[in-house]
Amino acid sequence: MKTVAIFVLVSVPLAVFTPSMGTLAADLPVTTSDWPQWQGPNRDGISSETGLLQQWPEGGPELAWKAAGLGPGFAGVSLQNGRIYTMGQRDNKETVLALDANQRGKPLWCTPIGDTAENGGYGGPRCTPTADGDLVYALGSHGDLDCLNAATGAIVWHKNLPLDFGGRMMSGWGYSESPLIDGDQLICTPGGQDALLVALNKKTGAEIWRCGIPKAAQAEMTKKGNDGAGYSSIVISHAANKKQYVQFVGRGLVGFSPDGKYLWGYNKIANPVANISTPIVHDDNVFASAAYDSGAVQLKLVATPGGGIEAQPVYEIPSRTFQNHHGGMVLVNGYLYAGHGQKMGLPICLDWKTGHVIWGGDQRGPGEGSAAVAYADGRLYFRYEDGTMALIGASPAGYKVYGTFKIPGVEQPSWSHPVIADGKLYLREQDALLCYKLK
């Protein structure tokens, strides 16, 4: 069944398209710096782009193009092989969308994957699609997990996390995770009792393994938080010379081996409302933070006799000093940068080794509300809930702003995370995607 979709493009005629159109040729050959998944190539919010504007002119960088008609939602964008992928709510369906990065966001296809969800009054999907060559993966708010053909949008396989795995969320908002592709496996977090995490064959959707928190660990891992999936996304760690999947679920931080064995857990950082921000993994350490008076913690993962892993706290930070709501954090040259405070986004710099505040955390930034953070070329990109974009220096020497501008058309909370790729800044703002020149 074809799905007709209409996009309105600035300086581009009205376009009507169907999933059968496939890829359109680019006007000019370009070299695209891929951002194929949530928070970039390494899921750490860091772009390798260089030669970017170090100071923004008044009013911000130049708007290259704007694509409208995507449908509301809080999804981010991913980019691979000249295609942009995102999600939107259209005709009462949560829909995966593809645009041409080389033709000013020209629409390629759109495919509905599941019903819309109110999500606590803020409707629309939250998942950033994961691009993997010829395939792309997306997760709807109701747990509809789909693998799609990257060129045409045709559905290759479909799963539903509650129906197929007994999945559930820790609280009343819908699934927000962005699936992880690791080799031939897709790893995601249904949140079920025996399927907290699952691994599927990425090409067929066939189950490879499922795992939960073992009974021996449940007494310790159920003191705080709630059962179910959190709102975070999985990252890969190689701590203690053992590859592992690290996730922030309803009951706190957990680590699982690539074959689905529970390795470790840490419950004290959990809260019963929402565990959201993606953990940071570096060397043998894991850092996580949450709002709702949770604070932050750094763990060292240490090998134990018999091939196990023990999570040892290096330091804990009280919520009054640092708590990250849902804007994420970046680690740059031994310092962690983020927005501090529940619904606040106060710029802050922490020493990674000690957790001590180097600067900030006690002063309002250029915008209001939570701040989604990314990094590129010596600068932090702070996107505030009120639609303010700020360019801030990533230096422990002190807090300095190098430019601001207002994202146009902000009516809902401006939560989608910024993306820096191919010399451009991509900002998803509900129904629209804006592309700014950074060079």
C-alpha positions as CSV (number, residue, x, y, z in Angstrom):
1,M,0.0,0.0,0.0
2,K,1.4,3.4,-1.0
3,T,1.5,6.2,1.5
4,V,1.2,9.7,-0.1
5,A,3.0,12.4,1.8
6,I,3.4,16.2,1.1
7,F,6.4,18.2,2.1
8,V,6.8,22.0,1.7
9,L,10.4,23.0,1.0
10,V,11.8,26.5,1.2
11,S,12.8,27.6,-2.3
12,V,11.7,24.2,-3.7
13,P,8.4,23.5,-5.3
14,L,5.7,21.4,-3.5
15,A,6.7,17.7,-3.8
16,V,4.4,14.7,-3.7
17,F,6.0,11.3,-3.3
18,T,5.5,7.6,-2.4
19,P,7.8,5.0,-1.0
20,S,8.3,3.5,-4.5
21,M,10.3,6.6,-5.8
22,G,13.6,5.4,-4.3
23,T,16.8,7.5,-4.3
24,L,17.0,10.7,-6.4
25,A,20.2,11.7,-8.0
26,A,22.1,14.6,-6.4
27,D,22.6,17.9,-8.2
28,L,26.3,17.9,-7.4
29,P,28.5,15.2,-5.9
30,V,29.2,15.8,-2.2
31,T,31.2,14.1,0.5
32,T,28.9,13.7,3.4
33,S,30.2,13.3,6.9
34,D,27.9,10.6,8.2
35,W,25.9,10.9,11.4
36,P,24.3,7.4,11.1
37,Q,22.6,7.1,14.5
38,W,21.6,8.7,17.8
39,Q,24.3,11.1,19.0
40,G,26.6,10.4,16.0
41,P,29.0,7.7,14.9
42,N,30.1,6.8,18.4
43,R,26.9,7.7,20.3
44,D,28.8,10.3,22.3
45,G,27.4,13.5,20.8
46,I,30.7,14.4,19.2
47,S,31.3,15.4,15.6
48,S,34.7,15.1,13.9
49,E,34.0,18.1,11.7
50,T,36.6,20.8,11.5
51,G,36.9,24.3,9.9
52,L,33.6,25.3,11.4
53,L,32.6,28.9,12.4
54,Q,34.2,29.7,15.7
55,Q,32.0,32.8,16.2
56,W,28.5,33.1,14.9
57,P,27.4,36.4,13.3
58,E,24.4,38.3,14.7
59,G,21.3,36.2,14.1
60,G,23.3,33.0,13.9
61,P,24.8,31.1,10.9
62,E,23.1,31.2,7.5
63,L,20.1,29.1,6.9
64,A,20.8,26.8,3.9
65,W,17.3,25.3,3.6
66,K,14.2,24.3,5.5
67,A,12.0,21.3,4.9
68,A,8.5,21.4,6.3
69,G,5.6,18.9,6.5
70,L,7.5,16.2,8.4
71,G,4.8,16.0,11.1
72,P,5.2,16.8,14.8
73,G,7.5,14.9,17.1
74,F,10.8,15.0,19.0
75,A,12.9,12.7,16.9
76,G,16.4,13.6,15.9
77,V,18.0,13.1,12.5
78,S,20.6,10.6,11.2
79,L,22.5,11.0,7.9
80,Q,24.2,8.3,5.8
81,N,25.1,8.1,2.1
82,G,23.4,11.4,1.3
83,R,20.1,10.5,2.9
84,I,18.6,12.1,6.0
85,Y,16.3,9.9,8.2
86,T,13.9,11.1,10.9
87,M,10.4,10.4,12.2
88,G,7.2,12.4,12.5
89,Q,3.5,12.0,13.4
90,R,1.4,12.1,10.2
91,D,-2.3,11.1,9.7
92,N,-2.4,9.6,13.2
93,K,0.6,7.4,12.5
94,E,4.2,7.5,13.6
95,T,6.1,7.6,10.3
96,V,9.7,7.1,9.2
97,L,10.9,9.7,6.7
98,A,13.8,10.0,4.3
99,L,15.1,13.2,2.7
100,D,17.8,13.9,0.2
101,A,20.7,15.7,1.9
102,N,22.2,16.8,-1.4
103,Q,19.0,18.4,-2.7
104,R,18.0,20.8,0.1
105,G,16.0,18.1,2.0
106,K,14.0,16.9,-1.0
107,P,11.6,14.1,0.1
108,L,12.4,10.6,-0.8
109,W,9.9,8.4,1.0
110,C,7.8,8.1,4.1
111,T,6.5,4.9,5.8
112,P,4.1,4.6,8.7
113,I,5.1,2.0,11.3
114,G,2.6,2.4,14.2
115,D,-0.1,4.4,15.9
116,T,0.5,7.7,17.5
117,A,0.9,8.1,21.2
118,E,0.1,11.1,23.5
119,N,3.2,10.5,25.5
120,G,2.1,12.5,28.6
121,G,0.7,15.3,26.5
122,Y,3.7,15.7,24.2
123,G,2.7,13.6,21.1
124,G,5.0,12.3,18.4
125,P,7.9,9.9,18.1
126,R,11.2,10.4,19.9
127,C,13.4,7.8,18.2
128,T,16.3,8.8,16.0
129,P,16.4,6.2,13.2
130,T,19.6,4.1,12.9
131,A,21.1,3.9,9.4
132,D,23.1,0.9,8.4
133,G,23.9,0.8,4.7
134,D,21.0,-0.6,2.8
135,L,18.8,-0.8,5.9
136,V,17.4,1.7,8.4
137,Y,15.8,1.0,11.8
138,A,13.3,2.9,13.8
139,L,11.2,2.5,17.0
140,G,7.8,4.0,17.6
141,S,6.3,5.2,20.9
142,H,4.2,2.0,21.2
143,G,7.2,-0.2,20.7
144,D,6.8,-0.8,17.0
145,L,10.3,-1.8,15.8
146,D,10.8,-1.7,12.1
147,C,13.6,-2.5,9.6
148,L,13.1,-0.6,6.4
149,N,14.8,-0.5,3.0
150,A,16.9,2.6,3.0
151,A,16.3,3.4,-0.7
152,T,12.6,2.8,-0.9
153,G,11.2,2.8,2.7
154,A,9.7,-0.6,2.2
155,I,9.3,-2.6,5.5
156,V,11.7,-5.5,5.6
157,W,10.6,-6.9,9.0
158,H,8.5,-5.7,12.0
159,K,8.4,-6.5,15.8
160,N,6.4,-5.0,18.6
161,L,8.3,-4.8,21.9
162,P,5.4,-5.3,24.3
163,L,3.7,-8.0,22.2
164,D,6.7,-10.0,21.2
165,F,8.9,-9.6,24.3
166,G,6.5,-8.6,27.2
167,G,8.1,-5.2,27.1
168,R,7.1,-2.1,29.1
169,M,8.2,1.4,29.9
170,M,9.3,2.5,33.4
171,S,6.7,5.3,33.3
172,G,4.0,6.9,31.2
173,W,5.9,8.2,28.2
174,G,6.4,6.0,25.2
175,Y,9.5,4.2,23.9
176,S,12.3,6.7,23.0
177,E,15.3,4.5,22.4
178,S,17.3,4.5,19.2
179,P,18.2,0.9,18.2
180,L,21.9,-0.1,18.3
181,I,23.4,-2.1,15.4
182,D,26.5,-4.1,16.3
183,G,27.8,-6.4,13.6
184,D,24.9,-8.7,12.5
185,Q,22.9,-7.9,15.6
186,L,20.3,-5.2,16.5
187,I,20.2,-4.6,20.2
188,C,17.3,-2.8,21.9
189,T,15.5,-2.5,25.2
190,P,11.9,-3.9,25.4
191,G,12.0,-3.7,29.2
192,G,10.4,-7.1,29.8
193,Q,11.0,-9.2,32.9
194,D,13.0,-11.8,30.9
195,A,13.7,-9.5,27.9
196,L,15.1,-6.3,29.4
197,L,17.4,-6.3,26.4
198,V,17.1,-8.4,23.3
199,A,19.3,-9.1,20.3
200,L,17.8,-9.7,16.9
201,N,19.3,-10.6,13.5
202,K,19.4,-7.2,11.9
203,K,18.4,-8.6,8.4
204,T,15.6,-10.9,9.4
205,G,14.4,-9.8,12.9
206,A,14.9,-13.3,14.2
207,E,15.6,-13.4,17.9
208,I,19.2,-14.3,18.9
209,W,18.9,-13.8,22.7
210,R,17.0,-12.1,25.4
211,C,18.1,-11.3,28.9
212,G,16.8,-9.9,32.2
213,I,18.2,-9.1,35.6
214,P,18.9,-12.5,37.3
215,K,17.1,-13.3,40.6
216,A,20.4,-13.2,42.5
217,A,20.8,-9.5,41.6
218,Q,17.2,-8.4,41.9
219,A,17.2,-7.7,45.6
220,E,19.9,-5.1,45.1
221,M,18.6,-3.8,41.7
222,T,15.0,-3.2,42.8
223,K,15.6,-0.7,45.7
224,K,15.1,2.3,43.5
225,G,13.4,3.1,40.2
226,N,10.8,1.1,38.3
227,D,10.8,-2.0,36.3
228,G,10.9,-1.6,32.5
229,A,12.9,0.3,29.9
230,G,14.2,3.8,30.5
231,Y,14.4,6.5,27.9
232,S,18.1,6.0,27.2
233,S,19.9,4.3,24.3
234,I,22.5,1.5,24.5
235,V,26.2,2.2,24.2
236,I,29.2,-0.2,23.8
237,S,31.9,-0.4,26.4
238,H,35.2,-2.4,26.3
239,A,35.9,-1.9,30.0
240,A,38.0,-4.5,31.8
241,N,38.9,-6.0,28.4
242,K,35.4,-7.2,28.0
243,K,33.0,-6.0,25.3
244,Q,29.6,-5.1,26.9
245,Y,26.3,-3.3,26.2
246,V,25.7,-0.6,28.8
247,Q,22.2,0.8,29.2
248,F,20.3,3.0,31.6
249,V,17.0,1.3,32.4
250,G,14.2,1.8,34.9
251,R,16.2,0.1,37.6
252,G,19.5,1.9,36.9
253,L,22.7,1.1,35.0
254,V,23.2,-2.4,33.6
255,G,25.8,-4.1,31.6
256,F,25.3,-7.2,29.4
257,S,27.8,-9.3,27.3
258,P,27.4,-9.6,23.5
259,D,25.8,-13.1,24.0
260,G,23.2,-11.8,26.5
261,K,24.8,-12.5,29.9
262,Y,24.1,-10.1,32.8
263,L,27.4,-8.7,33.9
264,W,26.7,-5.9,36.4
265,G,24.2,-3.4,37.7
266,Y,24.1,-0.2,39.7
267,N,20.7,0.8,41.2
268,K,21.5,4.0,43.2
269,I,21.3,6.3,40.2
270,A,17.8,5.2,39.3
271,N,14.6,7.2,39.9
272,P,10.9,6.2,39.5
273,V,10.0,9.0,37.0
274,A,12.5,8.9,34.0
275,N,16.0,7.7,33.5
276,I,16.8,9.5,30.2
277,S,20.4,10.6,29.3
278,T,22.6,8.1,27.4
279,P,25.6,7.0,29.6
280,I,29.1,8.0,28.7
281,V,31.6,5.2,28.5
282,H,35.4,5.9,28.4
283,D,38.2,3.5,29.1
284,D,37.1,1.4,32.1
285,N,34.6,3.9,33.3
286,V,30.9,4.7,32.9
287,F,29.2,8.0,33.8
288,A,25.5,8.5,34.1
289,S,23.2,11.2,35.4
290,A,19.5,11.8,35.8
291,A,17.1,14.4,37.2
292,Y,14.4,14.0,39.8
293,D,17.1,14.3,42.6
294,S,19.1,11.4,41.2
295,G,22.4,13.3,40.7
296,A,25.3,11.6,38.9
297,V,27.8,8.7,39.3
298,Q,31.0,7.5,37.7
299,L,31.7,3.8,37.9
300,K,34.8,1.8,37.3
301,L,34.2,-1.6,35.8
302,V,36.6,-4.1,37.2
303,A,37.1,-7.8,36.2
304,T,36.5,-10.4,38.8
305,P,37.6,-14.0,39.1
306,G,35.5,-16.2,36.9
307,G,35.0,-13.7,34.1
308,G,32.6,-11.4,35.9
309,I,32.5,-7.6,36.2
310,E,32.1,-5.5,39.3
311,A,30.9,-1.9,39.1
312,Q,32.8,0.1,41.6
313,P,31.7,3.8,42.3
314,V,34.6,6.2,41.7
315,Y,32.5,9.2,42.9
316,E,28.9,10.2,43.3
317,I,27.6,13.8,42.7
318,P,24.5,15.1,44.6
319,S,21.7,16.4,42.5
320,R,22.2,20.0,43.8
321,T,25.6,20.0,42.3
322,F,24.9,18.2,39.0
323,Q,21.9,16.4,37.5
324,N,21.2,16.1,33.7
325,H,17.6,15.9,32.8
326,H,17.4,14.9,29.1
327,G,19.8,17.0,27.1
328,G,22.7,14.6,27.3
329,M,26.4,15.2,28.1
330,V,29.7,15.2,26.1
331,L,33.2,14.3,27.2
332,V,36.0,16.4,25.6
333,N,39.7,16.2,26.5
334,G,39.1,15.0,30.1
335,Y,36.2,17.4,30.9
336,L,32.5,16.7,30.8
337,Y,30.1,19.4,29.5
338,A,26.3,19.5,29.9
339,G,23.3,21.4,31.1
340,H,22.7,21.1,34.8
341,G,19.4,21.0,36.6
342,Q,15.9,19.6,36.1
343,K,14.3,21.6,33.2
344,M,17.1,24.1,33.5
345,G,20.1,23.4,31.3
346,L,22.6,25.5,33.3
347,P,26.0,25.3,31.5
348,I,28.5,23.3,33.5
349,C,32.0,21.8,33.1
350,L,33.1,18.9,35.3
351,D,36.5,17.2,35.8
352,W,36.0,13.7,34.4
353,K,38.5,12.1,36.9
354,T,37.2,13.7,40.1
355,G,33.6,14.9,39.3
356,H,34.6,18.4,40.6
357,V,32.9,21.4,39.1
358,I,35.3,23.5,37.1
359,W,32.9,26.2,36.1
360,G,29.2,26.8,35.8
361,G,26.2,25.1,37.2
362,D,25.1,28.3,39.0
363,Q,24.4,30.7,36.2
364,R,21.6,30.9,33.5
365,G,22.8,30.3,30.0
366,P,21.4,32.2,26.9
367,G,18.2,30.2,26.8
368,E,15.7,28.7,29.2
369,G,14.7,25.1,30.0
370,S,16.7,21.9,29.4
371,A,19.6,22.0,27.0
372,A,20.5,19.3,24.4
373,V,24.2,19.3,23.8
374,A,26.6,18.3,21.0
375,Y,30.3,19.1,20.3
376,A,32.3,19.9,17.2
377,D,35.6,21.7,16.5
378,G,36.2,23.2,20.0
379,R,32.7,24.4,20.5
380,L,29.6,23.2,22.4
381,Y,26.2,23.4,20.7
382,F,23.5,24.1,23.3
383,R,19.9,23.8,22.2
384,Y,17.5,25.1,24.8
385,E,13.9,24.1,25.3
386,D,12.8,27.6,24.4
387,G,14.4,27.4,21.0
388,T,17.6,29.3,21.7
389,M,20.7,27.9,20.1
390,A,24.1,28.9,21.7
391,L,27.7,28.3,20.7
392,I,29.8,27.9,23.8
393,G,33.5,27.3,24.2
394,A,34.5,23.8,25.2
395,S,37.3,24.8,27.5
396,P,38.0,24.3,31.3
397,A,39.4,27.9,31.3
398,G,36.0,29.4,31.6
399,Y,32.5,29.8,30.3
400,K,32.2,31.9,27.1
401,V,29.4,32.3,24.6
402,Y,30.4,32.7,20.9
403,G,27.0,33.4,19.4
404,T,23.3,32.7,19.8
405,F,20.1,32.7,17.6
406,K,16.5,31.7,17.9
407,I,15.1,28.7,16.1
408,P,12.0,30.0,14.1
409,G,8.6,28.5,14.7
410,V,9.1,27.1,18.2
411,E,5.7,26.3,19.8
412,Q,6.4,23.1,21.6
413,P,9.4,22.3,23.8
414,S,12.5,22.4,21.5
415,W,13.9,19.1,22.6
416,S,15.4,17.4,19.6
417,H,19.2,17.1,19.8
418,P,21.4,19.1,17.4
419,V,23.4,17.3,14.7
420,I,26.7,18.6,13.1
421,A,27.7,16.9,9.9
422,D,29.0,17.8,6.4
423,G,29.7,21.3,7.6
424,K,26.1,21.9,8.6
425,L,24.0,22.1,11.7
426,Y,20.7,20.2,11.4
427,L,17.9,21.1,13.8
428,R,14.6,19.2,13.8
429,E,11.9,21.5,15.1
430,Q,8.6,19.5,15.2
431,D,7.1,19.7,11.7
432,A,10.3,21.1,10.1
433,L,14.0,20.4,9.6
434,L,16.3,23.3,9.4
435,C,19.8,23.1,7.9
436,Y,22.4,25.9,8.7
437,K,25.8,26.5,7.1
438,L,28.7,26.2,9.6
439,K,31.5,26.9,7.1
